[in-house]
Amino acid sequence: MSIDWGEVWASAVTAAEGAVNTKAPQAKKYVRKIMQAREARLKLLMDVWADGALDEETLEQELREERDILEMEFLAVRVMVKKAAQDAANAALKVIQDGLLTGINLVA
Amino acid sequence: MTTAASLLRLARKHVGEEYQLGAIAPKANPDWRGPWDCAEFASWCVYQTTGKLFGCRPRNGDPDRVDAYSGYWGADARALGKVISVGQAAATPGAILIRLPGGAIGHVAISAGGGKTIEAHSRGKGVIEAGAAGRRWDFGVLVPGIDVSVPEVPAPVPAPGIVLRIKRPRMKGRLVREVQQALARAGFSPGPIDGEYGGQTAAAVRAVQMAKGLSVDGEVGPNTAIALGLRWY
């Protein structure tokens, strides 16, 4: 696998934290905690993809679901408004998907 | 209004009792001691503490005859309850965790807070105190009539690994094919070995889960994969 997961993950967390409203800095701590709970699964999805064990459509579907789960969990942090939760989830998944695409390009 | 503590106290009294997939529990019978189906267990506990039916059909039927089901729990959660995230539910004693039936069977568990659950789990384990971590849940619900205290922030539940299940469009790939081949080797026909996770594959998975005393949901995660002799992600 050509993706440096550690780097992609750190960027994804930073992107999600960056999307959080700066008026609620304590929310960033929870964003990180929530993302940590999903990290192993997201990494596994990348591994499965890299092994060619699931097709692209399935992977995309799973990543969309992860995005929705992240948004729902972010929204559960009371200080976060819906827009911030959506932005944070979108930002995190965009970094992961971009990292995946980069990996595919490198492999190709 | 009843308290989450009453609900949990009642649920704990039944730990160790027998599980049976699809067994109906007479919701108005306070002396019922099983066998329990997961949704029936949750609905019985809710009825016994609130006097209201939840997750059952018909909605206003005879409490001793109505059928509780994870799909009805999902529908009632949206129509009558307050849907919350899995992390919130896992942190909230008295909330309910729901895995929707992608195919035919889902799962329902009562949250004891702190990531713990009380649930009618499977034939192999019966009614147990378990944990929410590493398992697939769709969402949680706060049931009307149960006074719960939702924490300010969720307690994120470690996500499960790869879980094959019924989805639209279908999950596809070599991993699905490997599961189908393992099912066929074990004598449970998954239909065509085509690498697509459809209804026949899910039915064969449920049959294996029943035979092995696992939680029956037609989904393949680590436990079912190991039971099929597969290396898993």
Interface residues (C-beta under 8 A of the other chain):
Chain A: Y30 K33 I34 Q36 A37 R38 A40 R41 L44 L45 D47 V48 D51 G52 A53 L54 D55 E57 T58 Q61 I69 M72 E73 L75 A76 V77 R78
Chain B: I84 S85 V86 G87 Q88 F139 E152 V153 P154 P156 V157 P158 A159 P160 G161 I162 K167 P169 M171 K172 G173 R174 L175 V176 Y233
